[in-house]
Amino acid sequence: EGSGGGGGPLSVRGKTAQAVREALASRLRESATSFTTTTLLWYAEALRASGRAAEARLLFESILRCCNECGLLSQAIDLKTGSLWGNFPYSATLLGILRCGYRLSRPWTSL
């Protein structure tokens, strides 16, 4: 529904980057749970790609705090309590952690 230009819930045609960010942030706040992979891969990486690496790192670290004692995450996270929901452990989320962590890491030359 949102992939075409029909103005669906995910439509971005004709909107400024700021309007898209605000719409996404609003949708994330309204949700009871967040699909973890979406949060990790799309939102955190979009923040980093738009020059907001500090915000992306904060989001990434807050998601990591939701890991269980073995460092695993489920398919979704309750945004209010941090409790894990859905399929567990969720391999796509684990791959998202690796990918996002790699992209957010500082280059060795800066250490």
N, C-alpha and C positions, 0 to 999 in steps of 0.2 A: 504494500500500500504506500509506503513512504519512499520507494525507490524512484518513482516517476516524478513528473513535475506537477502532480495533482494536488499538492498542498496537504498531504497526509501528515501524520504525527512526526515523521522523521524528515520531512521535506526541508531542504535548505536553499533551494533556488530563490534568488532574489533577496536573501537575507544577509545582513552583515555578519562578520565573524562574531562580533559582540552579541548579536541577537541569538545566534546559534549557541554560544556558550551559556547565555542566560537561560535559554529554553532547556538545554541539557541539565544544567544545575537545578533548575526547577523540577524537572522530571525525577532527578535523583533524590531530591528532598521529599517528594511526594510518595516515593516508593517505600513499602514496608521492608522489602528485601532488595538486594541488588545482585544481579547476575555477576559473579566475581570476575569472570573472564572479560566481560564487557568493561567493567570498571578498570581492571588492570591494563588490558591491551589498548583500548580505545581512548578512554578519558585521560589516564595518566600519560600515555604516549602523546596524545594530542596536546596536553599541557606542555610537555617537554618540547615538542616540535614547534610550538608557538612561542618559545622563549621563556616559558614559565616553569623552568626546571625545579626551582625550590618548592613550588606548590605540588608538582608531580611527585617529588621525593616525599613530601609530607603525606600525600595520599597513599603512596606505596608503603610507607612505614606504618600507617594506620591499618592498612590491610594486613600487613605482616603480623601485627599485634593480635589479629584474630585467629592466627594459626593455633592448632592444638599443641599439646606437649611434644608431639612427634614432628611438628613443622608442616602439618598437612592442612589443607583447606577443602571445603566442600564447594558445591556448585554455586551456592548463594550465601550471602551474609545478611543478617538482620541489621539494618543501618542504625537502629537505636541501641541494641544490646550487644552487637558483635557476635551473636550466636550463629552457629553454622547450620545451614538448611540445605536440603536437596541431596543429590548424589554425593557420596563421600567414600574415599577421597576422589577428587575430580581431577583427572589427568590434564585436561585442558587448562585448568587453573594453575597447576604446577608448571606447565610449560609457559603460561603467561607470566608467572613470577620470574622464571629464568630470563625470558625475553625482556621484560620490563626492567628487571634489575640490571641486565647487561646494558640496555640503552640509557639508563639513568646513572650508570657508574661513571666516575671521572676517569679520564685517560691516565695511564701510568705516568706520563710525562708531567702531570700536574701534582703528583704526590711527592 
